[in-house]
Amino acid sequence: NACFAGRRIVLFSGGEAKDEASVLAEVKEVAAGGGAGSIMGRNAFQRKYEDAISLLNKITAIYKS
């Protein structure tokens, strides 16, 4: 399910390439500020499949909390 409390998570393909810790820190800041997403798709699309799925699961968990 891609909808949380009436909001959807959308993955855009832009954003600066970063390490996982930096991506997650940015997502936490956005979520804490009331945001529902950020442009960080490059950080998923340019990783190995397994690493991308792991990262996206962590991001989803942040926005669900």
Steps between C-alpha positions, in 0.01 A plus 500: 500500500649832393260727689548608863231709670380617159849590375698321233874454477624599155850422381645758261810417301708806590699598801866500582666157534582437868595217731217319678553673835473842336184405309333369815603808701346726234179295490472518881538879487236534229258273687560685829417826323166360381612417145368196319798437273816627345673469164746219561422238237850498357609358834281197441526466123881497496542231766497124463143369509530345847658816643234719339216292645661512844538878480142549380368282782688715752364818342146363505538414869605858575197650325265245661613594851 
